[in-house]
């Protein structure tokens, strides 16, 4: 299955800052809906999870 490279923001370690990443996504399938995202936000709970502030982050 072909993968498409997309831009994402994430972190690879709890003590690291968020950074722009390139991740592979599977191709859009016939029953999928493809949308263009123009703007997005980051909830502060996303930052707590990324930093493992609450424990249990994989």
mmCIF file as Biopython writes it, N, C-alpha, C and O atoms, coordinates in Angstrom:
data_model
#
loop_
_atom_site.group_PDB
_atom_site.id
_atom_site.type_symbol
_atom_site.label_atom_id
_atom_site.label_alt_id
_atom_site.label_comp_id
_atom_site.label_asym_id
_atom_site.label_entity_id
_atom_site.label_seq_id
_atom_site.pdbx_PDB_ins_code
_atom_site.Cartn_x
_atom_site.Cartn_y
_atom_site.Cartn_z
_atom_site.occupancy
_atom_site.B_iso_or_equiv
_atom_site.auth_seq_id
_atom_site.auth_asym_id
_atom_site.pdbx_PDB_model_num
ATOM 1   N N  . UNK A ? 1  ? 0.842   -1.177 0.000  1.0 0.0 1  A 1 
ATOM 2   C CA . UNK A ? 1  ? 0.000   0.000  0.000  1.0 0.0 1  A 1 
ATOM 3   C C  . UNK A ? 1  ? 0.890   1.244  0.000  1.0 0.0 1  A 1 
ATOM 4   O O  . UNK A ? 1  ? 1.811   1.354  0.810  1.0 0.0 1  A 1 
ATOM 5   N N  . UNK A ? 2  ? 0.619   2.153  -0.885 1.0 0.0 2  A 1 
ATOM 6   C CA . UNK A ? 2  ? 1.405   3.381  -1.030 1.0 0.0 2  A 1 
ATOM 7   C C  . UNK A ? 2  ? 1.151   4.327  0.144  1.0 0.0 2  A 1 
ATOM 8   O O  . UNK A ? 2  ? 0.020   4.470  0.608  1.0 0.0 2  A 1 
ATOM 9   N N  . UNK A ? 3  ? 2.215   4.965  0.612  1.0 0.0 3  A 1 
ATOM 10  C CA . UNK A ? 3  ? 2.087   5.942  1.691  1.0 0.0 3  A 1 
ATOM 11  C C  . UNK A ? 3  ? 2.369   7.335  1.157  1.0 0.0 3  A 1 
ATOM 12  O O  . UNK A ? 3  ? 3.176   7.518  0.245  1.0 0.0 3  A 1 
ATOM 13  N N  . UNK A ? 4  ? 1.696   8.305  1.736  1.0 0.0 4  A 1 
ATOM 14  C CA . UNK A ? 4  ? 1.887   9.703  1.402  1.0 0.0 4  A 1 
ATOM 15  C C  . UNK A ? 4  ? 2.582   10.380 2.571  1.0 0.0 4  A 1 
ATOM 16  O O  . UNK A ? 4  ? 2.183   10.179 3.718  1.0 0.0 4  A 1 
ATOM 17  N N  . UNK A ? 5  ? 3.601   11.170 2.313  1.0 0.0 5  A 1 
ATOM 18  C CA . UNK A ? 5  ? 4.289   11.914 3.361  1.0 0.0 5  A 1 
ATOM 19  C C  . UNK A ? 5  ? 3.507   13.193 3.644  1.0 0.0 5  A 1 
ATOM 20  O O  . UNK A ? 5  ? 3.148   13.926 2.723  1.0 0.0 5  A 1 
ATOM 21  N N  . UNK A ? 6  ? 3.246   13.456 4.921  1.0 0.0 6  A 1 
ATOM 22  C CA . UNK A ? 6  ? 2.528   14.659 5.331  1.0 0.0 6  A 1 
ATOM 23  C C  . UNK A ? 6  ? 3.295   15.343 6.453  1.0 0.0 6  A 1 
ATOM 24  O O  . UNK A ? 6  ? 4.094   14.714 7.147  1.0 0.0 6  A 1 
ATOM 25  N N  . UNK A ? 7  ? 3.044   16.643 6.625  1.0 0.0 7  A 1 
ATOM 26  C CA . UNK A ? 7  ? 3.652   17.401 7.715  1.0 0.0 7  A 1 
ATOM 27  C C  . UNK A ? 7  ? 2.818   17.209 8.973  1.0 0.0 7  A 1 
ATOM 28  O O  . UNK A ? 7  ? 1.588   17.179 8.915  1.0 0.0 7  A 1 
ATOM 29  N N  . UNK A ? 8  ? 3.489   17.078 10.102 1.0 0.0 8  A 1 
ATOM 30  C CA . UNK A ? 8  ? 2.829   16.936 11.395 1.0 0.0 8  A 1 
ATOM 31  C C  . UNK A ? 8  ? 3.700   17.609 12.449 1.0 0.0 8  A 1 
ATOM 32  O O  . UNK A ? 8  ? 4.873   17.894 12.206 1.0 0.0 8  A 1 
ATOM 33  N N  . UNK A ? 9  ? 3.131   17.855 13.598 1.0 0.0 9  A 1 
ATOM 34  C CA . UNK A ? 9  ? 3.912   18.346 14.729 1.0 0.0 9  A 1 
ATOM 35  C C  . UNK A ? 9  ? 3.859   17.301 15.826 1.0 0.0 9  A 1 
ATOM 36  O O  . UNK A ? 9  ? 2.801   16.738 16.108 1.0 0.0 9  A 1 
ATOM 37  N N  . UNK A ? 10 ? 4.991   17.045 16.437 1.0 0.0 10 A 1 
ATOM 38  C CA . UNK A ? 10 ? 5.048   16.051 17.496 1.0 0.0 10 A 1 
ATOM 39  C C  . UNK A ? 10 ? 6.381   16.124 18.198 1.0 0.0 10 A 1 
ATOM 40  O O  . UNK A ? 10 ? 7.190   17.018 17.948 1.0 0.0 10 A 1 
ATOM 41  N N  . UNK A ? 11 ? 6.593   15.180 19.072 1.0 0.0 11 A 1 
ATOM 42  C CA . UNK A ? 11 ? 7.833   15.096 19.819 1.0 0.0 11 A 1 
ATOM 43  C C  . UNK A ? 11 ? 8.220   13.631 19.948 1.0 0.0 11 A 1 
ATOM 44  O O  . UNK A ? 11 ? 7.355   12.755 19.964 1.0 0.0 11 A 1 
ATOM 45  N N  . UNK A ? 12 ? 9.478   13.370 20.038 1.0 0.0 12 A 1 
ATOM 46  C CA . UNK A ? 12 ? 9.952   11.994 20.137 1.0 0.0 12 A 1 
ATOM 47  C C  . UNK A ? 12 ? 10.374  11.626 21.553 1.0 0.0 12 A 1 
ATOM 48  O O  . UNK A ? 12 ? 10.759  10.485 21.808 1.0 0.0 12 A 1 
ATOM 49  N N  . UNK A ? 13 ? 10.306  12.583 22.478 1.0 0.0 13 A 1 
ATOM 50  C CA . UNK A ? 13 ? 10.664  12.332 23.872 1.0 0.0 13 A 1 
ATOM 51  C C  . UNK A ? 13 ? 9.952   13.350 24.752 1.0 0.0 13 A 1 
ATOM 52  O O  . UNK A ? 13 ? 9.689   14.472 24.319 1.0 0.0 13 A 1 
ATOM 53  N N  . UNK A ? 14 ? 9.641   12.964 25.983 1.0 0.0 14 A 1 
ATOM 54  C CA . UNK A ? 14 ? 8.889   13.836 26.883 1.0 0.0 14 A 1 
ATOM 55  C C  . UNK A ? 14 ? 9.602   15.158 27.149 1.0 0.0 14 A 1 
ATOM 56  O O  . UNK A ? 14 ? 8.949   16.179 27.366 1.0 0.0 14 A 1 
ATOM 57  N N  . UNK A ? 15 ? 10.928  15.150 27.136 1.0 0.0 15 A 1 
ATOM 58  C CA . UNK A ? 15 ? 11.667  16.384 27.436 1.0 0.0 15 A 1 
ATOM 59  C C  . UNK A ? 15 ? 11.972  17.210 26.185 1.0 0.0 15 A 1 
ATOM 60  O O  . UNK A ? 15 ? 12.601  18.263 26.287 1.0 0.0 15 A 1 
ATOM 61  N N  . UNK A ? 16 ? 11.542  16.757 25.020 1.0 0.0 16 A 1 
ATOM 62  C CA . UNK A ? 16 ? 11.823  17.460 23.762 1.0 0.0 16 A 1 
ATOM 63  C C  . UNK A ? 16 ? 10.702  18.446 23.427 1.0 0.0 16 A 1 
ATOM 64  O O  . UNK A ? 16 ? 9.554   18.254 23.828 1.0 0.0 16 A 1 
ATOM 65  N N  . UNK A ? 17 ? 11.042  19.487 22.698 1.0 0.0 17 A 1 
ATOM 66  C CA . UNK A ? 17 ? 10.054  20.463 22.236 1.0 0.0 17 A 1 
ATOM 67  C C  . UNK A ? 17 ? 9.282   19.892 21.057 1.0 0.0 17 A 1 
ATOM 68  O O  . UNK A ? 17 ? 9.752   18.986 20.370 1.0 0.0 17 A 1 
ATOM 69  N N  . UNK A ? 18 ? 8.082   20.439 20.833 1.0 0.0 18 A 1 
ATOM 70  C CA . UNK A ? 18 ? 7.344   20.064 19.634 1.0 0.0 18 A 1 
ATOM 71  C C  . UNK A ? 18 ? 8.139   20.516 18.426 1.0 0.0 18 A 1 
ATOM 72  O O  . UNK A ? 18 ? 8.785   21.564 18.447 1.0 0.0 18 A 1 
ATOM 73  N N  . UNK A ? 19 ? 8.086   19.717 17.374 1.0 0.0 19 A 1 
ATOM 74  C CA . UNK A ? 19 ? 8.795   20.060 16.149 1.0 0.0 19 A 1 
ATOM 75  C C  . UNK A ? 19 ? 8.003   19.556 14.954 1.0 0.0 19 A 1 
ATOM 76  O O  . UNK A ? 19 ? 7.189   18.640 15.069 1.0 0.0 19 A 1 
ATOM 77  N N  . UNK A ? 20 ? 8.253   20.166 13.815 1.0 0.0 20 A 1 
ATOM 78  C CA . UNK A ? 20 ? 7.611   19.697 12.593 1.0 0.0 20 A 1 
ATOM 79  C C  . UNK A ? 20 ? 8.242   18.378 12.175 1.0 0.0 20 A 1 
ATOM 80  O O  . UNK A ? 20 ? 9.465   18.254 12.118 1.0 0.0 20 A 1 
ATOM 81  N N  . UNK A ? 21 ? 7.400   17.398 11.884 1.0 0.0 21 A 1 
ATOM 82  C CA . UNK A ? 21 ? 7.845   16.077 11.466 1.0 0.0 21 A 1 
ATOM 83  C C  . UNK A ? 21 ? 7.240   15.748 10.113 1.0 0.0 21 A 1 
ATOM 84  O O  . UNK A ? 21 ? 6.249   16.355 9.710  1.0 0.0 21 A 1 
ATOM 85  N N  . UNK A ? 22 ? 7.815   14.815 9.427  1.0 0.0 22 A 1 
ATOM 86  C CA . UNK A ? 22 ? 7.236   14.263 8.208  1.0 0.0 22 A 1 
ATOM 87  C C  . UNK A ? 22 ? 6.854   12.826 8.531  1.0 0.0 22 A 1 
ATOM 88  O O  . UNK A ? 22 ? 7.709   12.013 8.883  1.0 0.0 22 A 1 
ATOM 89  N N  . UNK A ? 23 ? 5.556   12.516 8.408  1.0 0.0 23 A 1 
ATOM 90  C CA . UNK A ? 23 ? 5.097   11.168 8.729  1.0 0.0 23 A 1 
ATOM 91  C C  . UNK A ? 23 ? 4.414   10.549 7.518  1.0 0.0 23 A 1 
ATOM 92  O O  . UNK A ? 23 ? 3.892   11.261 6.661  1.0 0.0 23 A 1 
ATOM 93  N N  . UNK A ? 24 ? 4.420   9.242  7.451  1.0 0.0 24 A 1 
ATOM 94  C CA . UNK A ? 24 ? 3.784   8.526  6.353  1.0 0.0 24 A 1 
ATOM 95  C C  . UNK A ? 24 ? 2.352   8.166  6.691  1.0 0.0 24 A 1 
ATOM 96  O O  . UNK A ? 24 ? 2.088   7.602  7.754  1.0 0.0 24 A 1 
ATOM 97  N N  . UNK A ? 25 ? 1.423   8.485  5.803  1.0 0.0 25 A 1 
ATOM 98  C CA . UNK A ? 25 ? 0.009   8.125  5.954  1.0 0.0 25 A 1 
ATOM 99  C C  . UNK A ? 25 ? -0.373  7.212  4.811  1.0 0.0 25 A 1 
ATOM 100 O O  . UNK A ? 25 ? 0.134   7.349  3.697  1.0 0.0 25 A 1 
ATOM 101 N N  . UNK A ? 26 ? -1.265  6.282  5.086  1.0 0.0 26 A 1 
ATOM 102 C CA . UNK A ? 26 ? -1.716  5.400  4.019  1.0 0.0 26 A 1 
ATOM 103 C C  . UNK A ? 26 ? -2.500  6.204  2.989  1.0 0.0 26 A 1 
ATOM 104 O O  . UNK A ? 26 ? -3.009  7.285  3.286  1.0 0.0 26 A 1 
ATOM 105 N N  . UNK A ? 27 ? -2.589  5.678  1.805  1.0 0.0 27 A 1 
ATOM 106 C CA . UNK A ? 27 ? -3.331  6.343  0.735  1.0 0.0 27 A 1 
ATOM 107 C C  . UNK A ? 27 ? -4.812  6.410  1.093  1.0 0.0 27 A 1 
ATOM 108 O O  . UNK A ? 27 ? -5.320  5.576  1.843  1.0 0.0 27 A 1 
ATOM 109 N N  . UNK A ? 28 ? -5.493  7.408  0.548  1.0 0.0 28 A 1 
ATOM 110 C CA . UNK A ? 28 ? -6.934  7.551  0.750  1.0 0.0 28 A 1 
ATOM 111 C C  . UNK A ? 28 ? -7.635  6.385  0.062  1.0 0.0 28 A 1 
ATOM 112 O O  . UNK A ? 28 ? -7.382  6.090  -1.106 1.0 0.0 28 A 1 
ATOM 113 N N  . UNK A ? 29 ? -8.513  5.732  0.804  1.0 0.0 29 A 1 
ATOM 114 C CA . UNK A ? 29 ? -9.243  4.572  0.292  1.0 0.0 29 A 1 
ATOM 115 C C  . UNK A ? 29 ? -10.590 5.021  -0.283 1.0 0.0 29 A 1 
ATOM 116 O O  . UNK A ? 29 ? -11.030 6.138  -0.008 1.0 0.0 29 A 1 
ATOM 117 N N  . UNK A ? 30 ? -11.250 4.170  -1.076 1.0 0.0 30 A 1 
ATOM 118 C CA . UNK A ? 30 ? -12.504 4.556  -1.732 1.0 0.0 30 A 1 
ATOM 119 C C  . UNK A ? 30 ? -13.599 5.048  -0.786 1.0 0.0 30 A 1 
ATOM 120 O O  . UNK A ? 30 ? -14.383 5.914  -1.173 1.0 0.0 30 A 1 
ATOM 121 N N  . UNK A ? 31 ? -13.681 4.532  0.429  1.0 0.0 31 A 1 
ATOM 122 C CA . UNK A ? 31 ? -14.741 4.953  1.354  1.0 0.0 31 A 1 
ATOM 123 C C  . UNK A ? 31 ? -14.264 6.002  2.360  1.0 0.0 31 A 1 
ATOM 124 O O  . UNK A ? 31 ? -15.005 6.354  3.278  1.0 0.0 31 A 1 
ATOM 125 N N  . UNK A ? 32 ? -13.050 6.502  2.202  1.0 0.0 32 A 1 
ATOM 126 C CA . UNK A ? 32 ? -12.521 7.560  3.063  1.0 0.0 32 A 1 
ATOM 127 C C  . UNK A ? 32 ? -13.028 8.915  2.588  1.0 0.0 32 A 1 
ATOM 128 O O  . UNK A ? 32 ? -13.493 9.062  1.458  1.0 0.0 32 A 1 
ATOM 129 N N  . UNK A ? 33 ? -12.929 9.893  3.466  1.0 0.0 33 A 1 
ATOM 130 C CA . UNK A ? 33 ? -13.224 11.278 3.127  1.0 0.0 33 A 1 
ATOM 131 C C  . UNK A ? 33 ? -11.922 12.050 3.291  1.0 0.0 33 A 1 
ATOM 132 O O  . UNK A ? 33 ? -11.315 12.022 4.361  1.0 0.0 33 A 1 
ATOM 133 N N  . UNK A ? 34 ? -11.493 12.732 2.248  1.0 0.0 34 A 1 
ATOM 134 C CA . UNK A ? 34 ? -10.269 13.534 2.306  1.0 0.0 34 A 1 
ATOM 135 C C  . UNK A ? 34 ? -10.654 14.991 2.492  1.0 0.0 34 A 1 
ATOM 136 O O  . UNK A ? 34 ? -11.497 15.513 1.762  1.0 0.0 34 A 1 
ATOM 137 N N  . UNK A ? 35 ? -10.038 15.652 3.470  1.0 0.0 35 A 1 
ATOM 138 C CA . UNK A ? 35 ? -10.317 17.057 3.729  1.0 0.0 35 A 1 
ATOM 139 C C  . UNK A ? 35 ? -9.009  17.840 3.752  1.0 0.0 35 A 1 
ATOM 140 O O  . UNK A ? 35 ? -7.947  17.289 4.043  1.0 0.0 35 A 1 
ATOM 141 N N  . UNK A ? 36 ? -9.098  19.114 3.446  1.0 0.0 36 A 1 
ATOM 142 C CA . UNK A ? 36 ? -7.957  20.017 3.580  1.0 0.0 36 A 1 
ATOM 143 C C  . UNK A ? 36 ? -8.116  20.760 4.899  1.0 0.0 36 A 1 
ATOM 144 O O  . UNK A ? 36 ? -9.150  21.384 5.139  1.0 0.0 36 A 1 
ATOM 145 N N  . UNK A ? 37 ? -7.115  20.700 5.745  1.0 0.0 37 A 1 
ATOM 146 C CA . UNK A ? 37 ? -7.141  21.407 7.019  1.0 0.0 37 A 1 
ATOM 147 C C  . UNK A ? 37 ? -6.359  22.697 6.835  1.0 0.0 37 A 1 
ATOM 148 O O  . UNK A ? 37 ? -5.166  22.679 6.529  1.0 0.0 37 A 1 
ATOM 149 N N  . UNK A ? 38 ? -7.044  23.813 7.026  1.0 0.0 38 A 1 
ATOM 150 C CA . UNK A ? 38 ? -6.409  25.111 6.836  1.0 0.0 38 A 1 
ATOM 151 C C  . UNK A ? 38 ? -5.785  25.632 8.125  1.0 0.0 38 A 1 
ATOM 152 O O  . UNK A ? 38 ? -4.735  26.273 8.091  1.0 0.0 38 A 1 
ATOM 153 N N  . UNK A ? 39 ? -6.419  25.362 9.253  1.0 0.0 39 A 1 
ATOM 154 C CA . UNK A ? 39 ? -5.937  25.841 10.542 1.0 0.0 39 A 1 
ATOM 155 C C  . UNK A ? 39 ? -6.201  24.768 11.587 1.0 0.0 39 A 1 
ATOM 156 O O  . UNK A ? 39 ? -7.155  23.999 11.467 1.0 0.0 39 A 1 
ATOM 157 N N  . UNK A ? 40 ? -5.364  24.716 12.600 1.0 0.0 40 A 1 
ATOM 158 C CA . UNK A ? 40 ? -5.616  23.807 13.721 1.0 0.0 40 A 1 
ATOM 159 C C  . UNK A ? 40 ? -4.981  24.402 14.968 1.0 0.0 40 A 1 
ATOM 160 O O  . UNK A ? 40 ? -4.173  25.327 14.889 1.0 0.0 40 A 1 
ATOM 161 N N  . UNK A ? 41 ? -5.348  23.872 16.092 1.0 0.0 41 A 1 
ATOM 162 C CA . UNK A ? 41 ? -4.793  24.323 17.354 1.0 0.0 41 A 1 
ATOM 163 C C  . UNK A ? 41 ? -4.290  23.141 18.148 1.0 0.0 41 A 1 
ATOM 164 O O  . UNK A ? 41 ? -4.562  21.987 17.817 1.0 0.0 41 A 1 
ATOM 165 N N  . UNK A ? 42 ? -3.557  23.441 19.197 1.0 0.0 42 A 1 
ATOM 166 C CA . UNK A ? 42 ? -3.070  22.401 20.091 1.0 0.0 42 A 1 
ATOM 167 C C  . UNK A ? 42 ? -3.685  22.670 21.458 1.0 0.0 42 A 1 
ATOM 168 O O  . UNK A ? 42 ? -3.504  23.744 22.030 1.0 0.0 42 A 1 
ATOM 169 N N  . UNK A ? 43 ? -4.409  21.694 21.973 1.0 0.0 43 A 1 
ATOM 170 C CA . UNK A ? 43 ? -4.994  21.788 23.305 1.0 0.0 43 A 1 
ATOM 171 C C  . UNK A ? 43 ? -3.870  21.611 24.329 1.0 0.0 43 A 1 
ATOM 172 O O  . UNK A ? 43 ? -2.945  20.830 24.108 1.0 0.0 43 A 1 
ATOM 173 N N  . UNK A ? 44 ? -3.947  22.323 25.429 1.0 0.0 44 A 1 
ATOM 174 C CA . UNK A ? 44 ? -2.880  22.201 26.416 1.0 0.0 44 A 1 
ATOM 175 C C  . UNK A ? 44 ? -2.777  20.775 26.952 1.0 0.0 44 A 1 
ATOM 176 O O  . UNK A ? 44 ? -1.698  20.349 27.363 1.0 0.0 44 A 1 
ATOM 177 N N  . UNK A ? 45 ? -3.887  20.031 26.955 1.0 0.0 45 A 1 
ATOM 178 C CA . UNK A ? 45 ? -3.808  18.627 27.390 1.0 0.0 45 A 1 
ATOM 179 C C  . UNK A ? 45 ? -2.959  17.801 26.427 1.0 0.0 45 A 1 
ATOM 180 O O  . UNK A ? 45 ? -2.367  16.801 26.832 1.0 0.0 45 A 1 
ATOM 181 N N  . UNK A ? 46 ? -2.890  18.208 25.148 1.0 0.0 46 A 1 
ATOM 182 C CA . UNK A ? 46 ? -1.990  17.537 24.202 1.0 0.0 46 A 1 
ATOM 183 C C  . UNK A ? 46 ? -0.537  17.706 24.649 1.0 0.0 46 A 1 
ATOM 184 O O  . UNK A ? 46 ? 0.257   16.770 24.567 1.0 0.0 46 A 1 
ATOM 185 N N  . UNK A ? 47 ? -0.202  18.895 25.119 1.0 0.0 47 A 1 
ATOM 186 C CA . UNK A ? 47 ? 1.165   19.145 25.597 1.0 0.0 47 A 1 
ATOM 187 C C  . UNK A ? 47 ? 1.455   18.328 26.853 1.0 0.0 47 A 1 
ATOM 188 O O  . UNK A ? 47 ? 2.542   17.769 26.991 1.0 0.0 47 A 1 
ATOM 189 N N  . UNK A ? 48 ? 0.478   18.257 27.779 1.0 0.0 48 A 1 
ATOM 190 C CA . UNK A ? 48 ? 0.668   17.436 28.979 1.0 0.0 48 A 1 
ATOM 191 C C  . UNK A ? 48 ? 0.911   15.977 28.596 1.0 0.0 48 A 1 
ATOM 192 O O  . UNK A ? 48 ? 1.773   15.316 29.173 1.0 0.0 48 A 1 
ATOM 193 N N  . UNK A ? 49 ? 0.149   15.479 27.622 1.0 0.0 49 A 1 
ATOM 194 C CA . UNK A ? 49 ? 0.315   14.091 27.186 1.0 0.0 49 A 1 
ATOM 195 C C  . UNK A ? 49 ? 1.675   13.891 26.540 1.0 0.0 49 A 1 
ATOM 196 O O  . UNK A ? 49 ? 2.359   12.910 26.830 1.0 0.0 49 A 1 
ATOM 197 N N  . UNK A ? 50 ? 2.079   14.817 25.658 1.0 0.0 50 A 1 
ATOM 198 C CA . UNK A ? 50 ? 3.374   14.702 24.977 1.0 0.0 50 A 1 
ATOM 199 C C  . UNK A ? 50 ? 4.527   14.732 25.974 1.0 0.0 50 A 1 
ATOM 200 O O  . UNK A ? 50 ? 5.551   14.080 25.770 1.0 0.0 50 A 1 
ATOM 201 N N  . UNK A ? 51 ? 4.354   15.489 27.048 1.0 0.0 51 A 1 
ATOM 202 C CA . UNK A ? 51 ? 5.426   15.621 28.053 1.0 0.0 51 A 1 
ATOM 203 C C  . UNK A ? 51 ? 5.321   14.584 29.169 1.0 0.0 51 A 1 
ATOM 204 O O  . UNK A ? 51 ? 6.121   14.586 30.104 1.0 0.0 51 A 1 
ATOM 205 N N  . UNK A ? 52 ? 4.333   13.701 29.067 1.0 0.0 52 A 1 
ATOM 206 C CA . UNK A ? 52 ? 4.104   12.653 30.063 1.0 0.0 52 A 1 
ATOM 207 C C  . UNK A ? 52 ? 3.890   13.239 31.457 1.0 0.0 52 A 1 
ATOM 208 O O  . UNK A ? 52 ? 4.295   12.642 32.454 1.0 0.0 52 A 1 
ATOM 209 N N  . UNK A ? 53 ? 3.247   14.416 31.522 1.0 0.0 53 A 1 
ATOM 210 C CA . UNK A ? 53 ? 2.978   15.050 32.809 1.0 0.0 53 A 1 
ATOM 211 C C  . UNK A ? 53 ? 2.037   14.221 33.680 1.0 0.0 53 A 1 
ATOM 212 O O  . UNK A ? 53 ? 2.120   14.280 34.907 1.0 0.0 53 A 1 
ATOM 213 N N  . UNK A ? 54 ? 1.154   13.459 33.068 1.0 0.0 54 A 1 
ATOM 214 C CA . UNK A ? 54 ? 0.167   12.676 33.816 1.0 0.0 54 A 1 
ATOM 215 C C  . UNK A ? 54 ? 0.546   11.206 33.898 1.0 0.0 54 A 1 
ATOM 216 O O  . UNK A ? 54 ? -0.177  10.418 34.508 1.0 0.0 54 A 1 
ATOM 217 N N  . UNK A ? 55 ? 1.672   10.819 33.293 1.0 0.0 55 A 1 
ATOM 218 C CA . UNK A ? 55 ? 2.093   9.420  33.282 1.0 0.0 55 A 1 
ATOM 219 C C  . UNK A ? 55 ? 1.293   8.611  32.264 1.0 0.0 55 A 1 
ATOM 220 O O  . UNK A ? 55 ? 0.230   9.040  31.814 1.0 0.0 55 A 1 
ATOM 221 N N  . UNK A ? 56 ? 1.802   7.467  31.915 1.0 0.0 56 A 1 
ATOM 222 C CA . UNK A ? 56 ? 1.095   6.566  31.010 1.0 0.0 56 A 1 
ATOM 223 C C  . UNK A ? 56 ? 1.268   6.845  29.533 1.0 0.0 56 A 1 
ATOM 224 O O  . UNK A ? 56 ? 0.686   6.137  28.710 1.0 0.0 56 A 1 
ATOM 225 N N  . UNK A ? 57 ? 2.056   7.862  29.161 1.0 0.0 57 A 1 
ATOM 226 C CA . UNK A ? 57 ? 2.292   8.139  27.748 1.0 0.0 57 A 1 
ATOM 227 C C  . UNK A ? 57 ? 3.212   7.073  27.180 1.0 0.0 57 A 1 
ATOM 228 O O  . UNK A ? 57 ? 4.236   6.734  27.774 1.0 0.0 57 A 1 
ATOM 229 N N  . UNK A ? 58 ? 2.834   6.553  26.029 1.0 0.0 58 A 1 
ATOM 230 C CA . UNK A ? 58 ? 3.630   5.493  25.395 1.0 0.0 58 A 1 
ATOM 231 C C  . UNK A ? 58 ? 4.784   6.112  24.656 1.0 0.0 58 A 1 
ATOM 232 O O  . UNK A ? 58 ? 5.582   5.399  24.049 1.0 0.0 58 A 1 
#
